[in-house]
């Protein structure tokens, strides 16, 4: 097998990037109205 190390490195970077995107896509979305003391305008009105 005569593969260049740069080819393997590029495939590794693509694999890692794809994994990060898929993990971010699988995470549950945050609700826009958090209701906590996060500094957003909705939480300021509640306190």
Secondary structure, DSSP 8 states (H G I E B T S, - for coil): ----HHHHHHHHHHHHHHHHHHHHHHS----S---SSSSSHHHHHH-
